[in-house]
Amino acid sequence: MANGKNGYALITAIIAINMFAVFSLMAASMWQREIGRDNEQELIFRGNQYVKAIENFRKKYPNTFPKDIELLEKEKFIRKLYKDPVSDTGKWNYVMKSSNVRNKTFLIIPPEFLAKYIKSYNLIGVSCGSVDESYMEYRGKNRYDEWAFYFGQKVDQEMPNLKFINN
C-alpha cells in the first residue's frame, strides 16, 4: 500500500509543477507586455525631448534646422543624446521635410543616409528604428517606425504621410 500512496504524491507533485510552469509563463507574458508599454512611454518622452531641442534650436537660429542630432547636444539644446528605447540598435531614424511648404509628406531616413538628404530636406525630428508592432496605437499608427516626433507636431492629430527611404 505504501507504494500506491507514493504514486499519488508523485502525480500530485507533477501536476503542481506543471501548473506552476503554466502560471509562470502567463506571468512572464504579462511582464513582457508591461515592459513593452513602459518602453513605449519612454519612446514618446525621448522623442519629444528631440522635438523640444529642435524648437529651441529654431528660437536661437530662426529659419534654420540642425544638420544632425549631435549638433543639438553639442550646442546644449538637449542634455544628452537619448537612445531609441525600442529598437535593437538604439538608433533613431530621422524625420525630414522638404523646404517646399506645400509638400506634406515627411521622409523617414535611416541615419546612414542622412548626408544624402540633408542638402534638400530639413531635419525636423526623429522616429523609432524598430519595425515591430506596438502595444498601443500612437496618433493612428501601430508600428513603432511610424511613430514620428517632429517640429510642429500636433499630438492630438493623426500622423502625417510618411515615406520611408532605405537607400
Backbone as CSV, one residue per row, in Angstrom:
resi,resn,N_x,N_y,N_z,CA_x,CA_y,CA_z,C_x,C_y,C_z
1,MET,0.799,-1.202,0.000,0.000,0.000,0.000,0.838,1.261,0.000
2,ALA,1.987,1.219,0.618,2.825,2.415,0.704,3.227,2.893,-0.679
3,ASN,3.477,1.968,-1.599,3.872,2.355,-2.960,2.743,3.080,-3.686
4,GLY,1.510,2.712,-3.465,0.370,3.389,-4.084,0.230,4.816,-3.628
5,LYS,0.446,5.074,-2.355,0.365,6.442,-1.845,1.484,7.297,-2.398
6,ASN,2.664,6.707,-2.535,3.792,7.447,-3.115,3.514,7.810,-4.574
7,GLY,2.812,6.946,-5.286,2.469,7.233,-6.678,1.527,8.422,-6.795
8,TYR,0.536,8.486,-5.885,-0.379,9.633,-5.888,0.347,10.925,-5.530
9,ALA,1.257,10.819,-4.618,2.027,12.008,-4.235,2.875,12.496,-5.403
10,LEU,3.457,11.551,-6.150,4.275,11.919,-7.312,3.415,12.576,-8.392
11,ILE,2.251,11.991,-8.659,1.346,12.571,-9.658,0.902,13.970,-9.218
12,THR,0.576,14.125,-7.943,0.183,15.432,-7.417,1.318,16.439,-7.576
13,ALA,2.541,16.025,-7.303,3.707,16.911,-7.447,3.905,17.307,-8.905
14,ILE,3.755,16.359,-9.815,3.925,16.662,-11.249,2.850,17.642,-11.717
15,ILE,1.613,17.423,-11.281,0.528,18.345,-11.646,0.817,19.735,-11.085
16,ALA,1.263,19.808,-9.846,1.577,21.108,-9.233,2.708,21.811,-9.969
17,ILE,3.724,21.075,-10.363,4.860,21.663,-11.100,4.386,22.186,-12.460
18,ASN,3.541,21.422,-13.135,3.025,21.861,-14.438,2.157,23.110,-14.299
19,MET,1.341,23.136,-13.259,0.513,24.333,-13.033,1.396,25.541,-12.739
20,PHE,2.432,25.346,-11.952,3.365,26.434,-11.656,4.031,26.925,-12.939
21,ALA,4.412,25.983,-13.818,5.047,26.361,-15.088,4.092,27.180,-15.961
22,VAL,2.843,26.759,-16.029,1.845,27.484,-16.835,1.641,28.893,-16.278
23,PHE,1.474,28.998,-14.971,1.283,30.320,-14.364,2.518,31.191,-14.522
24,SER,3.692,30.586,-14.485,4.937,31.348,-14.682,5.016,31.896,-16.101
25,LEU,4.628,31.075,-17.075,4.622,31.546,-18.463,3.617,32.677,-18.657
26,MET,2.463,32.561,-18.031,1.465,33.628,-18.130,1.992,34.911,-17.497
27,ALA,2.640,34.783,-16.349,3.194,35.962,-15.675,4.304,36.581,-16.505
28,ALA,5.143,35.747,-17.133,6.234,36.272,-17.965,5.681,37.040,-19.155
29,SER,4.618,36.520,-19.758,3.998,37.207,-20.888,3.435,38.556,-20.462
30,MET,2.747,38.566,-19.317,2.196,39.830,-18.819,3.319,40.801,-18.468
31,TRP,4.391,40.301,-17.887,5.529,41.133,-17.516,6.182,41.723,-18.761
32,GLN,6.335,40.892,-19.795,6.930,41.377,-21.046,6.068,42.473,-21.670
33,ARG,4.771,42.306,-21.641,3.860,43.326,-22.179,3.984,44.621,-21.370
34,GLU,4.090,44.492,-20.057,4.229,45.676,-19.194,5.540,46.408,-19.485
35,ILE,6.610,45.664,-19.677,7.904,46.279,-20.033,7.783,46.969,-21.387
36,GLY,7.092,46.318,-22.337,6.888,46.930,-23.654,6.129,48.239,-23.561
37,ARG,5.124,48.282,-22.730,4.344,49.521,-22.558,5.184,50.605,-21.891
38,ASP,6.013,50.220,-20.929,6.924,51.194,-20.314,7.892,51.751,-21.354
39,ASN,8.402,50.877,-22.230,9.309,51.331,-23.287,8.599,52.271,-24.257
40,GLU,7.317,52.028,-24.506,6.560,52.932,-25.376,6.454,54.322,-24.755
41,GLN,6.179,54.385,-23.468,6.106,55.687,-22.801,7.466,56.384,-22.841
42,GLU,8.536,55.623,-22.659,9.884,56.191,-22.718,10.199,56.661,-24.137
43,LEU,9.749,55.919,-25.131,9.937,56.318,-26.528,9.285,57.667,-26.797
44,ILE,8.063,57.843,-26.331,7.350,59.108,-26.518,8.092,60.239,-25.800
45,PHE,8.521,59.998,-24.571,9.252,61.020,-23.812,10.538,61.421,-24.542
46,ARG,11.328,60.437,-24.928,12.613,60.739,-25.578,12.420,61.407,-26.932
47,GLY,11.454,60.935,-27.707,11.186,61.568,-28.994,10.796,63.020,-28.826
48,ASN,9.995,63.308,-27.817,9.583,64.693,-27.566,10.725,65.552,-27.031
49,GLN,11.725,64.947,-26.411,12.910,65.706,-25.995,13.642,66.246,-27.228
50,TYR,13.699,65.445,-28.278,14.319,65.915,-29.524,13.484,67.027,-30.165
51,VAL,12.173,66.905,-30.094,11.295,67.957,-30.639,11.558,69.274,-29.906
52,LYS,11.612,69.237,-28.577,11.878,70.452,-27.798,13.252,71.022,-28.125
53,ALA,14.224,70.145,-28.322,15.568,70.616,-28.664,15.568,71.324,-30.018
54,ILE,14.851,70.772,-30.984,14.776,71.403,-32.304,14.025,72.734,-32.210
55,GLU,12.970,72.782,-31.406,12.251,74.046,-31.204,13.176,75.109,-30.616
56,ASN,13.979,74.744,-29.622,14.920,75.690,-29.015,16.018,76.090,-29.992
57,PHE,16.468,75.160,-30.807,17.451,75.461,-31.851,16.882,76.515,-32.796
58,ARG,15.613,76.337,-33.186,14.970,77.277,-34.112,14.770,78.652,-33.485
59,LYS,14.581,78.711,-32.164,14.466,80.012,-31.497,15.785,80.762,-31.554
60,LYS,16.873,80.025,-31.368,18.189,80.662,-31.400,18.628,80.957,-32.835
61,TYR,18.327,80.059,-33.755,18.710,80.211,-35.168,17.449,80.171,-36.025
62,PRO,16.724,81.289,-36.124,15.471,81.300,-36.898,15.685,80.868,-38.344
63,ASN,14.674,80.200,-38.881,14.684,79.726,-40.270,15.795,78.737,-40.566
64,THR,16.291,78.068,-39.527,17.360,77.084,-39.697,16.984,75.817,-38.930
65,PHE,17.382,74.696,-39.489,17.204,73.415,-38.805,18.581,72.807,-38.558
66,PRO,18.723,71.981,-37.534,20.025,71.357,-37.278,20.387,70.380,-38.396
67,LYS,21.673,70.183,-38.587,22.141,69.253,-39.618,22.118,67.805,-39.126
68,ASP,22.179,67.609,-37.809,22.076,66.277,-37.219,21.749,66.429,-35.739
69,ILE,21.411,65.343,-35.084,21.020,65.436,-33.682,22.235,65.648,-32.776
70,GLU,23.415,65.282,-33.251,24.625,65.514,-32.461,24.849,67.005,-32.222
71,LEU,24.472,67.842,-33.187,24.594,69.287,-33.047,23.716,69.800,-31.902
72,LEU,22.578,69.171,-31.699,21.684,69.573,-30.608,22.354,69.370,-29.248
73,GLU,23.083,68.277,-29.113,23.797,68.029,-27.859,25.020,68.941,-27.739
74,LYS,25.741,69.085,-28.823,26.960,69.908,-28.822,26.655,71.341,-28.403
75,GLU,25.538,71.881,-28.875,25.179,73.263,-28.557,24.241,73.356,-27.352
76,LYS,24.096,72.266,-26.628,23.355,72.228,-25.358,21.854,72.474,-25.508
77,PHE,21.275,72.064,-26.617,19.825,72.144,-26.778,19.145,70.907,-26.191
78,ILE,19.926,69.853,-26.042,19.438,68.632,-25.411,20.513,68.165,-24.445
79,ARG,20.074,67.672,-23.300,21.008,67.301,-22.235,21.936,66.170,-22.669
80,LYS,21.384,65.182,-23.356,22.178,64.071,-23.862,21.463,63.478,-25.066
81,LEU,22.201,62.703,-25.844,21.591,62.019,-26.974,20.927,60.743,-26.460
82,TYR,19.616,60.757,-26.442,18.862,59.610,-25.961,18.849,58.511,-27.010
83,LYS,18.993,57.285,-26.569,18.864,56.143,-27.473,17.397,55.818,-27.666
84,ASP,17.102,55.251,-28.798,15.763,54.757,-29.077,15.535,53.551,-28.164
85,PRO,14.583,53.617,-27.236,14.420,52.536,-26.258,13.753,51.275,-26.808
86,VAL,13.243,51.318,-28.018,12.514,50.181,-28.562,13.337,49.418,-29.594
87,SER,14.162,50.090,-30.376,14.926,49.398,-31.417,16.113,48.656,-30.812
88,ASP,16.553,47.628,-31.501,17.681,46.826,-31.029,18.988,47.616,-31.034
89,THR,19.142,48.528,-31.987,20.387,49.280,-32.120,20.415,50.537,-31.260
90,GLY,19.245,51.026,-30.865,19.175,52.274,-30.112,19.270,53.501,-30.999
91,LYS,19.356,53.294,-32.321,19.482,54.412,-33.256,18.109,54.863,-33.734
92,TRP,17.988,56.173,-33.852,16.763,56.783,-34.362,16.840,56.903,-35.874
93,ASN,15.703,56.873,-36.523,15.603,57.329,-37.901,15.332,58.822,-37.840
94,TYR,15.648,59.524,-38.918,15.434,60.964,-38.966,14.153,61.286,-39.719
95,VAL,13.445,62.276,-39.225,12.252,62.785,-39.910,12.697,64.025,-40.667
96,MET,12.522,63.990,-41.974,12.952,65.082,-42.843,11.744,65.631,-43.586
97,LYS,11.803,66.927,-43.852,10.719,67.586,-44.586,11.318,68.467,-45.658
98,SER,10.684,68.455,-46.793,11.107,69.318,-47.884,10.918,70.775,-47.478
99,SER,11.774,71.645,-47.971,11.610,73.069,-47.700,10.399,73.630,-48.446
100,ASN,9.842,72.862,-49.374,8.618,73.228,-50.088,7.442,73.103,-49.110
101,VAL,6.829,74.205,-48.761,5.777,74.244,-47.749,4.572,73.392,-48.136
102,ARG,4.263,73.286,-49.404,3.082,72.548,-49.851,3.241,71.042,-49.707
103,ASN,4.465,70.555,-49.702,4.705,69.121,-49.594,4.446,68.678,-48.156
104,LYS,3.404,67.899,-47.949,3.000,67.472,-46.601,3.575,66.106,-46.218
105,THR,4.314,65.470,-47.118,4.896,64.163,-46.828,6.237,64.319,-46.133
106,PHE,6.428,63.554,-45.073,7.693,63.552,-44.353,8.483,62.318,-44.769
107,LEU,9.780,62.488,-44.915,10.650,61.357,-45.197,11.165,60.785,-43.887
108,ILE,11.211,59.475,-43.785,11.822,58.787,-42.654,13.093,58.157,-43.199
109,ILE,14.232,58.646,-42.688,15.526,58.277,-43.254,16.420,57.660,-42.185
110,PRO,16.981,56.481,-42.451,17.951,55.907,-41.503,19.181,56.809,-41.394
111,PRO,19.862,56.782,-40.257,20.997,57.698,-40.045,22.109,57.579,-41.090
112,GLU,22.302,56.392,-41.644,23.376,56.222,-42.628,23.114,56.941,-43.942
113,PHE,21.881,57.384,-44.191,21.558,58.098,-45.428,21.329,59.588,-45.215
114,LEU,21.557,60.073,-44.007,21.294,61.481,-43.691,22.060,62.422,-44.602
115,ALA,23.348,62.163,-44.808,24.190,63.068,-45.607,23.637,63.246,-47.020
116,LYS,23.030,62.217,-47.567,22.488,62.276,-48.928,21.285,63.217,-49.033
117,TYR,20.518,63.347,-47.950,19.264,64.100,-47.999,19.311,65.458,-47.309
118,ILE,20.311,65.701,-46.495,20.334,66.920,-45.678,20.436,68.193,-46.518
119,LYS,20.936,68.084,-47.738,21.060,69.269,-48.601,19.698,69.717,-49.141
120,SER,18.778,68.778,-49.336,17.490,69.088,-49.942,16.328,69.112,-48.953
121,TYR,16.557,68.552,-47.772,15.481,68.430,-46.792,15.945,68.954,-45.439
122,ASN,14.979,69.325,-44.612,15.276,69.804,-43.264,15.078,68.681,-42.255
123,LEU,16.012,68.562,-41.330,15.880,67.618,-40.229,14.930,68.224,-39.211
124,ILE,13.737,67.620,-39.080,12.737,68.212,-38.190,12.401,67.317,-36.997
125,GLY,12.975,66.101,-36.946,12.658,65.228,-35.829,13.258,63.852,-35.966
126,VAL,12.733,62.951,-35.144,13.207,61.568,-35.123,12.011,60.617,-35.147
127,SER,12.282,59.396,-35.569,11.268,58.338,-35.464,11.969,57.067,-35.008
128,CYS,11.191,56.162,-34.487,11.720,54.921,-33.950,12.339,54.074,-35.060
129,GLY,13.386,53.346,-34.712,14.069,52.498,-35.686,13.528,51.082,-35.769
130,SER,12.579,50.721,-34.911,12.038,49.362,-34.892,10.811,49.266,-35.793
131,VAL,10.693,48.145,-36.514,9.527,47.921,-37.374,8.500,47.024,-36.698
132,ASP,8.678,46.742,-35.427,7.759,45.872,-34.686,6.396,46.534,-34.494
133,GLU,5.396,45.693,-34.278,4.060,46.171,-33.924,4.098,46.718,-32.503
134,SER,3.388,47.796,-32.271,3.353,48.399,-30.937,2.209,47.802,-30.122
135,TYR,2.294,47.970,-28.810,1.215,47.529,-27.927,0.045,48.507,-27.997
136,MET,0.358,49.786,-28.078,-0.701,50.787,-28.149,-0.633,51.509,-29.488
137,GLU,-1.701,52.180,-29.812,-1.743,52.989,-31.021,-1.288,54.395,-30.658
138,TYR,-0.398,54.957,-31.465,0.070,56.317,-31.242,-0.254,57.147,-32.469
139,ARG,-1.144,58.093,-32.306,-1.552,59.003,-33.377,-1.955,58.250,-34.642
140,GLY,-2.703,57.162,-34.444,-3.229,56.394,-35.564,-2.265,55.369,-36.124
141,LYS,-1.106,55.163,-35.503,-0.103,54.235,-36.023,0.137,53.089,-35.041
142,ASN,0.319,51.890,-35.593,0.509,50.688,-34.782,1.868,50.030,-34.968
143,ARG,2.748,50.662,-35.710,4.124,50.160,-35.855,5.067,51.233,-35.345
144,TYR,6.100,50.807,-34.627,6.999,51.768,-33.997,7.693,52.698,-34.999
145,ASP,8.095,52.188,-36.165,8.803,53.055,-37.109,7.906,54.160,-37.662
146,GLU,6.601,54.030,-37.465,5.661,55.070,-37.896,5.393,56.099,-36.802
147,TRP,6.011,55.922,-35.654,5.877,56.883,-34.558,6.913,57.979,-34.782
148,ALA,6.505,59.073,-35.375,7.418,60.176,-35.678,7.203,61.307,-34.674
149,PHE,8.304,61.919,-34.270,8.295,63.062,-33.347,9.020,64.182,-34.070
150,TYR,8.333,65.295,-34.321,8.904,66.302,-35.215,8.453,67.702,-34.829
151,PHE,9.230,68.664,-35.279,8.948,70.081,-35.084,7.598,70.410,-35.699
152,GLY,6.733,71.061,-34.915,5.419,71.467,-35.406,4.345,70.403,-35.257
153,GLN,4.663,69.311,-34.581,3.672,68.243,-34.450,2.485,68.670,-33.607
154,LYS,1.367,68.097,-33.924,0.148,68.300,-33.145,-0.280,66.919,-32.665
155,VAL,-0.002,66.639,-31.388,-0.188,65.283,-30.871,-1.646,64.840,-30.814
156,ASP,-2.580,65.762,-30.957,-3.990,65.382,-30.958,-4.477,65.028,-32.370
157,GLN,-3.598,65.138,-33.359,-3.959,64.807,-34.737,-3.240,63.538,-35.174
158,GLU,-3.791,62.883,-36.198,-3.137,61.682,-36.710,-1.815,62.052,-37.382
159,MET,-0.958,61.066,-37.500,0.358,61.239,-38.089,0.216,61.648,-39.557
160,PRO,1.055,62.549,-40.036,1.007,62.924,-41.462,1.517,61.773,-42.341
161,ASN,1.495,61.982,-43.640,2.023,60.981,-44.572,3.525,60.809,-44.344
162,LEU,3.942,59.554,-44.270,5.353,59.237,-44.075,5.834,58.419,-45.280
163,LYS,7.018,58.758,-45.763,7.635,57.991,-46.848,8.954,57.449,-46.328
164,PHE,9.105,56.152,-46.354,10.302,55.511,-45.810,11.371,55.359,-46.896
165,ILE,12.552,55.867,-46.599,13.682,55.824,-47.533,14.664,54.772,-47.023
166,ASN,15.107,53.893,-47.906,16.073,52.888,-47.479,17.308,52.815,-48.367
167,ASN,17.556,53.889,-49.124,18.812,53.936,-49.896,19.177,55.367,-50.222
